[in-house]
Amino acid sequence: MSSTVRATVVQASSIFYDTPATLDKAERFLKEAAALGSQLVVFPEAFIGGYPRGYNFADQSPRGKESFRKYHASAINVPGPEVDRLASMAAKYKVYLVTGVVERDGYTLKLMPTYWERLFWGFGDCSTTPVYDTPYGKLGSVICWENRMPLFRTAMYGKGIEIYCAPTADSGDTWVATMRHVAIEGGCYVLSPIQFCRRKDYPPPPEYLYSPTEEDVTPDSIVWAGGSVIISPHGEILAGPNYEGEGFFTADLDVRGEIPKAKFQFDVVGHYSRADVLSLTVNNRPLLPVTFTSSPSKIKDDEEMDECKDI
C-alpha cells in the first residue's frame, strides 16, 4: 500500500437542469487535478443532479409539479450511463473519484434526508454505505448532517475508514469545527467539499426563490459560500476553508504515517472503546418496501411447468 495519496476537494456549483453539462464540468476539474498529481478527487453533495437550495418543494401547483419533473429528469440511475461516464473519467485520469449524485429510484429521488430535505428526497439505508479498500487506504463517505449522527460515524469507524469523505450543503461557521472533531474522533483524514454558488447558477424566479422576495438578491449574490476543507487525523487544517469562489484544494495525505499516531492516542472502536458497557448493532441489509416470496408448493408447480416446456 502506498504511504501517501494526493487528494483534491472540488468547490463548485452544478449546472442546474443540465446533467451532461455538469459532467463536462466535472471532467474539467478532474483534468486539472490530475495534472497536479491528484490520485483522489472528491466533489460536493448532490453535484450531479443539483442541490435544490431555495426551492419550495411543498408547492403542489402545476408549476411546482413541472419543476419537480425537471429535477427528476436531471437525476441519474445507479447504475446507468452517467455512472459509466464517471467511471470512464476516473479511469482516464487515473484517479479515485467520489461525487454526490441525486439518484433515481423509480419516481423517488434517493438520498438519506435530513430536516426539510425530506420534502424532496427519499430515504436510503445502510446497505449503501460501504468502505472500500484502495491502494491508499480505506475510503468511504457520509453526506452532510449525517456527519452529526454519532452512531452513523461510529459505524463508519467500525468499518475501518481512513479517508473519510464528507460532502455537504452546510457552509456555516460551525462546519469546519465539526469536520475537525470527526477527524480527531475517527483518527482519519476528512475531506469535505462544498458547492460555491451564486444566484445566477440557479433557475430564475419564480421557480426558485433564494429569499421570499429576492429584493436584495442580484445575479452575483453568493447563496452558497463554500468552505471546503481537508483535515488531518490530528484535527489540523491541511487545505481550505475558502469562501471566495469556485476552485479546488489539494493536500498530501500520509495515511500509513499519521493515522497510527492518531490511533495511538485515541482509537474510538479499539483500545479506547468500552465494549463492556457500550455497543452498536448496525443493520446493513437493504430495507425494501415490497418483498416477494413464493411458497414451496408454488416453487414446485413452477419447476413442473418448466419440465413440461422442456418436453
URLINCOR-V642697 format. One line per field, one symbol per residue. ss: DSSP state (2 for helix, 1 for strand, 0 for the rest). burial: + if it has 16 or more other ideal C-beta (glycine too) atoms within 10 Angstrom, else -. A space follows every 10 residues. Layout:
ss = ???
burial = ???
This chain:
ss = 0001111111 1000000022 2222222222 2222200001 1100000100 0000000000 0222222222 2222010000 2222222222 2220011100 1011100111 0000222220 0100022200 1111001111 1002222202 2222222200 0011100100 0000222222 2222220011 1101011122 2000000000 0000000000 0111100011 1000001111 0000001111 1111222222 2222200000 0000000000 0000000000 0000022222 2222222222 0
burial = ----++++++ +++++++-+- -++-+++-++ -+++---+++ ++++++++++ ++-++++--- ------++-- +--+++---- -++-++--++ --+-++++++ ++++----++ +++---+--+ ++-+----+- +--+-+++++ +++++++--- -++++++-+- ++++++++++ +---++-+++ ++++++++++ +++++++++- +++---++-+ ---+--+--- --++++++++ +++-+--+++ ++---+++++ +-+-+--++- -++----++- --+------- ---------- ---------- ---------- -
